[in-house]
């Protein structure tokens, strides 16, 4: 492939760049915080781009950014990628973005001859470090998808989700299911204690029964009962954002689904109550304090 660019060297982006470098790729890295990009570049023997314009020679640019507003700015804002990338270039948005906005950005980039693919990830920092992320690839250009898939495979397992925005929609729905399961697990722990049960024993039994889910298996004992919330490593604000995207998707499709609306409301209230910096497992603290 032509030269590879990578924008967004934060908590997730930094280990993803490392996996790319370990697989023999040499992405030109950029971040809004130049020091962050420089540290990642120096660690992996790569070059850092001071501006988006410096990515002009890249045939493919991967984005790992906080939200759709920033993706839009990077792609279409003043001095953004659309002004610098050559026609035929491919932008791969691996952020957790709004699927409706992804389609709109894709249309705007297409007008400049640039292909947009979406490829959000699941697995958190641990799997980003291990290179075992689940990657949900969406796009309308089969040739572009074929070309980028081996690159993405350096960071995890690639699943083709469907047309453009299918990856972002799937990610939002995945995180809705995950968030709902975590709320249910936390409420079960709270009820168990109130009834005089041992929550650890209850969780062990659930994990041998039909109620088991990712949270009962991987979060309750490890982070909630131990109260080592911050070690889980995924911000509550990000989970709230993703569940909000799922609720918005329900609205966009004309489906008034009560479950996703209720779960989105719980997470929004928890974010407001716990404040910036809370880990997603601290939803347990929020629920336990309700009266």
N, C-alpha and C positions, 0 to 999 in steps of 0.2 A: 504493500500500500504506500501511498504518498505520505509525507510527513504527518505525524500525529500530534495533536494538541490536547491539553487537558486543562480545564478551567475549574478551579475550586479545590484547594488543597487543605481542607479542614479535617474534622474528625474522621469522616468517611473517605474523603478524597485522598488524603495522604497515604493510607495503607493500600488503596486501590492503585495509585501511581506506583507504589513499591512492587505490587504484583505484576503490573505491566512491565516494569524494568526487569524484574526477575525472569520474565518470559522472553526477554530479548527485544522488547520495544523500547523506544527512546522518546517518550512524549515531551514536547515543549510545554512546560507548566506555567500557569498564570493564576494569580489570586488577587482579589481586591486589596489584600494585605500583602505587600511585596515581600516582607520578611518571611511570611509563611511559605510562599512559593520558593524563595531562595533556600530555606532550610530543607525542604523536600528535595529540591534539585541537587543540592550538595550531598545529601544523604545517598542518593541513588545515582550520582554521576551524570545528572541531566542538566539541561539548560533551562533557565527561567526567562519568561517573556515579561517585559516591563509593562506592556500595554496589549490590548486586544489586537491592535494593528500588527504587532509582531507575529501574530498567528496567521498572517495572510498567506504564507506558503504551505499551510497545512491542508491536506486533502480531507482529513477527518478531524473534527474537534469534539471531544467528550466534555460534557458539562456535569458537575456534581455540586449543585447550588441549593440554597435553602428553600426557595419557593418560586412560583411562576412569575411573580413580579420581577424578580432578579433575573430569571431566565429571559424574560421579554427584554429587559434592559440590555443584557449582554448580547442578545441576538439582534435586536432591532433598534436599540437606543442610539443616541448620538455617538459615533465612533464604534458602534457595535460590530459584530461579526458580519452582518449582511453587507456592511460597507467595505469589507476587506477581503472576504473569502471569494475565491474564483467560482464561477458557475460550475456546477458538477460536484462541488464540495458537499460533504455530509456532516451534519451536526447531530450528535447523539446525546439526548437529554436523559441522564441517569438520575436526575433529581426526583423527589416526590412532588410532582407538579399536578396542577388542576387539568384533568383531561380535556375539558371544554376549551380552556385557554391553549392547551397544546395544539389542538386543531387549528385555532386561529393563528398561532405563531407559525405553524407549518405552512399555512396558506401564504402568509406574508413572506416567508423565506423562499417558498416556491417561486414567487414573483421575481426573485433575484437569482433564480436558477440553482438554489441551494436546497438539498434534501434534508428534512428533519425526520429523525427516528427517535422514539422514546424507549428507554430501557431502564426503568427504575429497579431498585434492588431490595431484597429482604434478607435479613440475617444479622444486621447490626455490625458493630465494630469488630467483634470477635471473628465473624465470618469474612469481613473485609480484610482483616489481617491474614486469615488463613487462605484467602482466595477461593472460598467456597460459598459465595453469595448465590442466592437465587435471582436470576436476571430475567426480567419480563420484557421481551423485545416486541415493540409494535412499529409498524411502518407500512407504507404503500408502495415502496420501491424495492422489489425483490432483489435486484442486483446489489443495491446498497446494503441490504440486510445480509446478503451472502458475504459481502466484502468485510463487514465489521464483525460478523459473528466470531471468527477466530480470535480477534482482538479481545472482544468481550469475554471469551472463554478463558482468558488468562486470569480473570477475576472471579469466575464462578461458573455455574451451570446456566446455560441460556435456554429459555423457554420462549418460543414464538407465540405471542399472545393474540395477534391479529393485526388489523390495520392501525394506522397512526392513532395514538392515544389509547389503544387497547392495553398497553403496558401500564400507563398511569392509572387507568380505570381499575385494572386488576390489582395494582398495588394498594389503591385506596380501599378496595373491597377486602383485600387480605388484612389490612390493618384494622378495618372495622371488625372483622371476625375475631382478630387477636385481641382488640380492645374490649370487645364484649365478653370474651372468655376470661380476661383478666378481672373485669368487674365482677363477674359471677364467682370466680375463685376467691376474690377478696371478701365478697359478701358471705360466702360459705364459711370462711375462716372466722369472720366476725360473729356469725350466728352460732358456730360451733363453740366458741369461747363463752358466749352468753348462755348457752345451754349446759355448760359444764363439760364439754367434750375436749379432748386433746386435739388441737388442730393438726398437729404433725401426724397423729395416727389417722385422723380423718382423711388427710391428704394422701397418705399411703394407700388407704382403702379406695379412694376415688381413682387413684392411678392404676388400680387393678380392676377398675369398673368402667362403666360406660360414660361417666362424667369427665374422664381425663381429657385434658387438652394441653396445649403448649405451656400455659401458665401454671397449671397444677404440676406439670412434670419438670419445668425448668425455672420457675420463678418463686413459687410459694415458699418452699423450704430454703432455697438459696438466698433469697433477698427479702422476703416479706416476714417470715417467722424469725429470721435472724436479724431483721431490721437493718440489713446492709444495703439499703435502697440504692445508694449512689453507685454501688459497684455494678449494677445492672447495665448502666452505660447508654441509656436511650432517654432523651429528654421527654418529659410529659408534654411539653408544648408541641413537640413534633407529632406525638401520637394524637393530641387534640386536633392538630391541623389536618392530619390524614383522615381522621374520622369525620371531620367537618367536610372534607372533600367528598367522602362517600355520601354524606347527607345531601350535599349539593348535587351530586350525580343523580341521586334519587329524584330530586326536584327537576333536574334537567330532562330526565326521562319520563316525567309525569307520573311517577310512582310514589304515592303518599305512604311510605312504609313506616310504621310506628316504631319499630325496633331501632333502626339506624338513627332516627330523630332523637329517641330517648338516650341512646348511648352517646351521641354527639353532645347532647345537653349536659350529661354527667361529666364528660371530659372537659367541656368548656368551663363548667363551674369549678371543677377541680383545679384547672389551670389558674383561674382567677383567685381561688382561695389559697393555693400553695405558692404561687408566684414563680418568677423566672428562676431557672436553675433546678427545679424539682425533677427528679427522675420519674419515669412513667410508673414504676412500681410503687411510688408514693401515693398513687390513687388509693391505696389501702389506708393511709393516714387520713386522707380526706373523708373516705366513707366511714371510717371508725369514729370520726369526730361528729358525724351528723347526729342531730337530736330530733 
